[in-house]
Amino acid sequence: MKLRPPRGLRVRLVVAFLLVSALSALITAALTFRQARSAILDRTQDNAVRDLRAQVGSLAPDLPFPPSTRDLRNFTLQLDRAGASRDWRTAASYRNGPAVTAPGTEQRTAVPAALRASVADRVDTVVRQRIERDGSPWLVIGMPVFYAAEPGEERTASGLVVYADFSLDGDKADISALVGAAEAGAVPALGIALVPALFAARRVLRPVRGLRNGAEQIASGELGTRLPVTGHDELSDLTRTFNTMATHLEEDDAELRRMEATARRFAADVAHELRTPLAAMSAVTEVLDEDAHSGILPPDTADAVLLISGETRKLTRMVEDLMEVSRFDAGAAALHPDDVALRTLVEKTLHLRGWQLPPGQVVVDVPEDVRVSVDPRRIDVVLANLIGNGLRHGAPPVVVRARPAPGPDGGTVVVTVTDHGPGIPEDVLPHVFDRFYKADAARTRSEGSGLGLAIAAENVRLHHSTLTAANSPDGGAEFTLALPLSRPDTPRPGAAAEGRP
């Protein structure tokens, strides 16, 4: 099973604090153990050497030189009896001869060869060596014996070396008790370390949590959010930076809102001021169009008149679109829903714009019994934009199809408008409902204003419905419009009159 790292900054801070505490305690315990172990062993060895030297110093003067094997046996026997408190066993060797032990201790006392070689190399130094014997620690001491020297004279080696070995089980037990005490104190130490760890994590996380809450408030639009600053550490500096950022954001937001409101008001004012002169120009161009088509005007003048009248109509449509957009931006667009037959609404849209001719350029596949609760004027604008785009930028026939929405949403009808043109480029699809967006940037002069689909999307949004654009699997662009169906209990206009005798 794969272990996952702890989640959450609090958990990670506490775990890190405990790990540092445990590591520090472990290192301290290891160093303390090493020093204590060395101190215990050094004390035991020094005491043993001192006791052995004292016994040898008191018994060696009575030993004849050169000593015989019997003399050495008696000498080691006396040393063993003198060291009964330490339970050591001794051996003696004269001039690198065999180590002689007291009677009955030959099997127990065994002098390591390395120790004998070390004593032979350093005849004036006491040599100590720790060894393992039957799984237990032992200490072996090699001590050269010197002749008693007169004051002012150097000591002379007698050639006699005394060896002693004894068990270190008592010291091992003391060291084991020391290890047990360290292990027993480790868990309480970690438990005690948990308290400052939680306290430190709380102090660190409190300003972090405040920053998170402040960021969430800023993201939700509460740009006046400010956080209290306490202390002079890095987190307080971060809080001051956050407050400075929030202040700049609030100032920039206010400036952007002011500029946006000014731009909207400017567009609305310009469109409003242009309506009156454009209305007059449209009336004049209609009269001039009749003269141009009747042949009264010279050909060059007629062409110029037709050009001016076309541009005037285009400008008029653009001003009307700008006025409509300004109503949406100002929240002044009103919705007047009515219960209407969807097929009748589609056919009326085609008839008003003359798209029912020639036959077959627009195919209507809408059931007769589908009724929707919409604002007829606004949905007429939506359908006109979608069908008109299909005729201008796609290829006929443009198919208008309506089907009930699939799934649990039974109160909606899905209307699709599909053409048979090349479709919409993939890089254009995300922007088809943007204002003043045109797929071909080189075609700055076109019949449309770039606001038609944006206005259609706003009208659909006003109905709390959706309008999406995609490419049909069979080719061509496909716009999908969702409209609310009429409720069965909604009275239709004229229903009361139809029920009259």
Residue pairs with C-beta under 8 A, 6 or more apart in sequence:
5 12
6 12
6 15
9 201
9 204
9 205
9 208
10 201
10 202
10 205
13 197
13 200
13 201
13 204
13 205
14 194
14 197
14 198
14 201
17 193
17 196
17 197
17 200
17 201
18 190
18 193
18 194
18 197
21 189
21 190
21 193
21 197
22 186
22 190
22 193
25 186
25 189
25 190
26 186
29 182
29 186
32 182
33 175
33 178
33 179
33 182
36 175
36 178
37 175
37 178
40 171
40 174
40 175
41 130
41 168
41 171
44 139
44 168
44 171
45 128
45 139
45 141
48 86
48 88
48 139
48 141
48 164
48 166
49 126
49 128
49 141
49 143
51 83
51 86
52 79
52 83
52 88
52 90
52 141
52 143
52 162
52 164
53 126
53 143
55 79
55 82
55 83
56 79
56 143
56 145
56 162
59 75
59 78
59 79
59 82
60 75
60 145
60 158
60 160
61 148
63 71
63 75
63 160
64 71
65 158
65 160
66 94
66 95
66 159
67 75
67 92
67 94
67 160
69 100
72 92
72 94
72 100
73 100
73 101
73 102
73 103
75 92
76 90
76 91
76 92
76 100
76 101
76 102
76 105
76 162
77 102
77 103
79 88
79 90
79 162
79 164
80 88
80 89
80 90
80 102
80 105
83 90
83 164
83 166
86 166
87 166
87 167
88 164
88 165
88 166
89 101
89 102
89 105
89 108
89 109
89 164
89 165
89 166
90 101
90 102
90 109
90 162
90 163
90 164
91 99
91 100
91 101
91 109
91 111
91 162
91 163
91 164
92 99
92 100
92 160
92 161
92 162
92 163
93 99
93 100
93 111
93 116
93 160
93 161
93 163
94 159
94 160
94 161
95 159
96 116
96 120
99 109
99 111
99 116
99 163
101 109
109 163
109 165
110 165
111 140
111 142
111 163
111 165
112 129
112 131
112 140
114 129
115 127
115 129
115 140
115 142
115 163
116 142
116 161
116 163
118 127
118 129
118 142
119 127
119 142
119 144
119 161
123 144
123 157
124 144
124 146
124 155
124 157
125 144
126 141
126 142
126 143
126 144
127 141
127 142
127 143
128 139
128 140
128 141
128 142
129 139
129 140
129 142
130 137
130 138
130 139
130 140
130 168
131 137
131 138
131 139
131 140
132 138
136 167
136 168
136 169
136 172
137 167
137 168
137 169
137 171
137 172
138 165
138 166
138 167
138 168
139 165
139 166
139 168
140 163
140 164
140 165
141 163
141 164
141 165
142 161
142 162
142 163
143 161
143 162
143 163
143 164
144 157
144 158
144 160
144 161
145 157
145 158
145 160
145 161
145 162
146 155
146 156
146 157
146 158
147 155
147 156
147 157
147 158
149 155
149 156
204 235
207 230
207 235
207 236
207 238
207 239
208 235
210 227
210 228
210 239
211 227
211 238
211 239
211 242
214 225
214 226
214 227
214 242
214 246
215 242
217 225
218 225
218 246
218 249
223 246
223 249
223 250
223 253
224 246
224 250
225 246
226 243
226 246
226 247
227 239
227 242
227 243
228 239
229 236
229 239
229 240
229 243
230 236
264 326
264 329
264 330
267 322
267 325
267 326
268 322
268 323
268 326
268 330
270 322
271 319
271 322
271 323
271 326
272 323
274 315
274 319
275 319
275 323
278 312
278 315
278 316
278 319
279 316
281 312
282 312
282 313
282 316
285 305
285 308
285 309
285 312
285 313
286 309
288 297
288 305
288 308
288 309
289 305
289 306
289 309
291 297
291 302
291 305
292 301
292 302
292 303
292 305
292 306
293 302
295 302
297 305
314 447
314 449
317 449
318 449
318 451
321 449
321 451
321 452
321 455
322 451
324 333
324 451
324 455
325 435
325 451
325 454
325 455
325 458
327 333
328 455
328 458
328 462
333 458
333 462
335 375
335 378
335 462
335 463
336 375
336 377
337 373
337 374
337 375
337 463
338 373
338 374
338 375
338 376
338 493
339 371
339 372
339 373
339 486
339 490
339 491
339 492
339 493
340 371
340 372
340 374
340 376
341 368
341 370
341 371
342 366
342 370
342 371
342 372
342 402
342 413
342 415
342 483
343 364
343 366
343 367
343 368
343 370
343 402
345 372
345 374
345 376
345 379
345 380
345 383
346 364
346 366
346 383
346 400
347 356
347 364
348 380
349 355
349 380
349 383
349 384
349 387
350 356
350 362
350 364
350 387
352 380
353 384
353 388
355 361
355 362
355 387
355 391
356 362
360 396
360 397
361 391
361 396
361 397
361 398
362 387
362 391
362 396
362 397
362 398
362 399
362 400
363 397
363 398
363 399
363 400
364 400
365 399
365 400
365 401
365 402
366 400
366 401
366 402
366 415
367 402
370 402
370 413
370 485
371 485
371 486
371 492
372 379
372 413
372 483
372 484
372 485
372 486
373 484
373 485
373 486
373 487
373 490
374 463
374 483
374 484
375 459
375 462
375 463
378 459
378 462
378 463
379 459
379 463
379 483
381 455
381 456
381 459
382 456
382 459
382 460
382 467
382 481
383 400
383 417
385 452
385 453
385 455
385 456
386 417
386 456
386 479
386 481
387 398
387 400
387 417
388 452
389 419
389 452
389 453
389 477
389 479
390 396
390 398
390 417
390 418
390 419
390 421
390 476
390 477
391 398
391 419
392 447
392 448
393 419
393 421
393 477
394 419
394 420
394 421
394 422
394 476
394 477
395 419
395 420
395 421
395 476
396 419
396 420
397 419
397 420
398 417
398 418
398 419
398 420
399 416
399 417
399 418
399 419
400 415
400 416
400 417
401 415
401 416
401 418
402 413
402 414
402 415
402 416
403 413
403 414
403 416
404 410
404 412
404 413
404 414
404 485
405 411
405 412
405 413
405 414
405 482
410 485
411 484
411 485
411 487
412 465
412 482
412 483
412 484
412 485
413 482
413 483
413 485
414 480
414 481
414 482
415 480
415 481
415 482
415 483
416 478
416 479
416 480
416 481
417 478
417 479
417 481
418 472
418 476
418 477
418 478
418 479
419 476
419 477
420 475
420 476
421 475
421 476
421 477
422 475
422 476
423 471
423 472
423 475
423 476
423 477
424 432
424 439
424 469
424 470
424 471
424 477
425 439
428 439
429 469
429 470
429 471
431 437
432 453
432 469
433 453
433 454
433 456
433 457
433 467
433 469
434 454
435 450
435 451
435 454
436 449
436 450
436 451
437 450
438 444
438 446
438 448
438 450
453 469
456 467
457 467
460 466
460 467
460 481
461 467
463 483
463 484
464 484
465 481
465 482
465 483
465 484
466 480
466 481
466 482
467 479
467 480
467 481
467 482
468 479
468 480
469 477
469 478
469 479
469 480
470 477
470 478
470 479
470 480
471 477
471 478
472 478
486 492
